[in-house]
Amino acid sequence: MQVKIATLEDQGAVCRLWIMLLTYYEKNAAPEVLERSFRYAVEHPQKVLIFIILIEGVVTGTASLHLGHYSTWNDNWYGHIEDVIIDPAYRGNGLACALLKEVLQAAREKKLSRVELNALNDNLPARRLYEKLGFTTDSVTYELLLN
Ligand SMILES: CC(C)(COP(=O)(O)OP(=O)(O)OC[C@H]1O[C@@H](n2cnc3c(N)ncnc32)[C@H](O)[C@@H]1OP(=O)(O)O)[C@@H](O)C(=O)NCCC(=O)NCCS
């Protein structure tokens, strides 16, 4: 098992996982949009890091760490974790846990004060995963689509 930051050569594998995640959320995105997002991330590591977990060289999961949120209350920076997914064929083996531990370690090394993430209310596997890692919640998330 190996966790690393994705490079351009991982585009196909990561976009395949992103499409699975979109399917889970019953959303669509054009492949070229996902590819452009992937390349943007790889080319702007000061803004976002895409982590991948590999088993015998095969990319089996991914998670992204967004770095640039500023906390006005505390005068420090915090992060946001998105796009957490493990290939269904590899679930239940501790991979998401291992992947996110590396993401959290990177966040600490970047001196982020905290990380946030969103999960659907009924996504119990994800919620149990995050709670096992120490995440807590006392809030709800709202969103407003602007276009
Ligand atoms: C959620 C997801 C990332 C978990 O990946 P995984 O590699 O199977 O998770 P792990 O094996 O590391 O499990 C770690 C912990 O998560 C929880 N968990 C994982 N799968 C679970 C399931 N099916 N039911 C209940 N709890 C589960 C457990 O607490 C588990 O710890 P335990 O094995 O000691 O009980 C994976 O199911 C997935 O990709 N789901 C679809 C995409 C998704 O929902 N992403 C998150 C969006 S917020």
The ligand as an SDF file (V2000), in Angstrom:
LIG
                    3D

 48 50  0  0  0  0  0  0  0  0999 V2000
  -16.7900    5.7260    2.5750 C   0  0  0  0  0  0  0  0  0  0  0  0
  -15.6370    4.9760    1.8820 C   0  0  0  0  0  0  0  0  0  0  0  0
  -14.6250    6.0180    1.3910 C   0  0  0  0  0  0  0  0  0  0  0  0
  -14.9770    4.0460    2.9100 C   0  0  0  0  0  0  0  0  0  0  0  0
  -13.8550    3.4380    2.2830 O   0  0  0  0  0  0  0  0  0  0  0  0
  -13.2130    2.0640    2.8770 P   0  0  0  0  0  0  0  0  0  0  0  0
  -11.8320    1.9470    2.3580 O   0  0  0  0  0  0  0  0  0  0  0  0
  -14.1410    0.9500    2.6180 O   0  0  0  0  0  0  0  0  0  0  0  0
  -13.1950    2.4040    4.4450 O   0  0  0  0  0  0  0  0  0  0  0  0
  -12.2480    1.6870    5.5300 P   0  0  0  0  0  0  0  0  0  0  0  0
  -12.1340    0.2410    5.1900 O   0  0  0  0  0  0  0  0  0  0  0  0
  -11.0140    2.4750    5.6750 O   0  0  0  0  0  0  0  0  0  0  0  0
  -13.1570    1.8040    6.8250 O   0  0  0  0  0  0  0  0  0  0  0  0
  -12.8100    2.6770    7.8760 C   0  0  0  0  0  0  0  0  0  0  0  0
  -14.0240    2.8560    8.7830 C   0  0  0  0  0  0  0  0  0  0  0  0
  -15.0990    3.4530    8.0440 O   0  0  0  0  0  0  0  0  0  0  0  0
  -16.3490    2.8910    8.4980 C   0  0  0  0  0  0  0  0  0  0  0  0
  -16.9580    2.1580    7.3950 N   0  0  0  0  0  0  0  0  0  0  0  0
  -16.4180    1.8870    6.1800 C   0  0  0  0  0  0  0  0  0  0  0  0
  -17.2880    1.2240    5.4120 N   0  0  0  0  0  0  0  0  0  0  0  0
  -18.4080    1.0590    6.1510 C   0  0  0  0  0  0  0  0  0  0  0  0
  -19.6740    0.4480    5.9060 C   0  0  0  0  0  0  0  0  0  0  0  0
  -19.9770   -0.1200    4.7280 N   0  0  0  0  0  0  0  0  0  0  0  0
  -20.5860    0.4840    6.8910 N   0  0  0  0  0  0  0  0  0  0  0  0
  -20.3340    1.0690    8.0570 C   0  0  0  0  0  0  0  0  0  0  0  0
  -19.1310    1.6570    8.3610 N   0  0  0  0  0  0  0  0  0  0  0  0
  -18.1940    1.6510    7.4120 C   0  0  0  0  0  0  0  0  0  0  0  0
  -16.0050    1.9790    9.6420 C   0  0  0  0  0  0  0  0  0  0  0  0
  -16.0110    2.7480   10.8270 O   0  0  0  0  0  0  0  0  0  0  0  0
  -14.5930    1.5670    9.3190 C   0  0  0  0  0  0  0  0  0  0  0  0
  -13.8490    1.1860   10.4400 O   0  0  0  0  0  0  0  0  0  0  0  0
  -13.9280   -0.3460   10.9780 P   0  0  0  0  0  0  0  0  0  0  0  0
  -13.5650   -1.2070    9.8020 O   0  0  0  0  0  0  0  0  0  0  0  0
  -12.9330   -0.3890   12.0830 O   0  0  0  0  0  0  0  0  0  0  0  0
  -15.3380   -0.5660   11.3900 O   0  0  0  0  0  0  0  0  0  0  0  0
  -16.1530    4.1020    0.7170 C   0  0  0  0  0  0  0  0  0  0  0  0
  -17.2340    3.3190    1.1580 O   0  0  0  0  0  0  0  0  0  0  0  0
  -16.5850    4.8790   -0.5020 C   0  0  0  0  0  0  0  0  0  0  0  0
  -15.7710    5.1800   -1.3810 O   0  0  0  0  0  0  0  0  0  0  0  0
  -17.8930    5.2090   -0.5640 N   0  0  0  0  0  0  0  0  0  0  0  0
  -18.4570    5.8980   -1.7430 C   0  0  0  0  0  0  0  0  0  0  0  0
  -17.9940    7.3300   -1.8530 C   0  0  0  0  0  0  0  0  0  0  0  0
  -18.2680    8.1170   -0.6030 C   0  0  0  0  0  0  0  0  0  0  0  0
  -19.2960    7.9640    0.0370 O   0  0  0  0  0  0  0  0  0  0  0  0
  -17.3300    9.0220   -0.2800 N   0  0  0  0  0  0  0  0  0  0  0  0
  -17.4540    9.8970    0.8560 C   0  0  0  0  0  0  0  0  0  0  0  0
  -18.1880   11.0980    0.4780 C   0  0  0  0  0  0  0  0  0  0  0  0
  -18.4510   12.1770    1.9020 S   0  0  0  0  0  0  0  0  0  0  0  0
  1  2  1  0
  2  3  1  0
  2  4  1  0
  2 36  1  0
  4  5  1  0
  5  6  1  0
  6  7  2  0
  6  8  1  0
  6  9  1  0
  9 10  1  0
 10 11  2  0
 10 12  1  0
 10 13  1  0
 13 14  1  0
 14 15  1  0
 15 16  1  0
 15 30  1  0
 16 17  1  0
 17 18  1  0
 17 28  1  0
 18 19  1  0
 18 27  1  0
 19 20  2  0
 20 21  1  0
 21 22  1  0
 21 27  2  0
 22 23  1  0
 22 24  2  0
 24 25  1  0
 25 26  2  0
 26 27  1  0
 28 29  1  0
 28 30  1  0
 30 31  1  0
 31 32  1  0
 32 33  2  0
 32 34  1  0
 32 35  1  0
 36 37  1  0
 36 38  1  0
 38 39  2  0
 38 40  1  0
 40 41  1  0
 41 42  1  0
 42 43  1  0
 43 44  2  0
 43 45  1  0
 45 46  1  0
 46 47  1  0
 47 48  1  0
M  END
$$$$
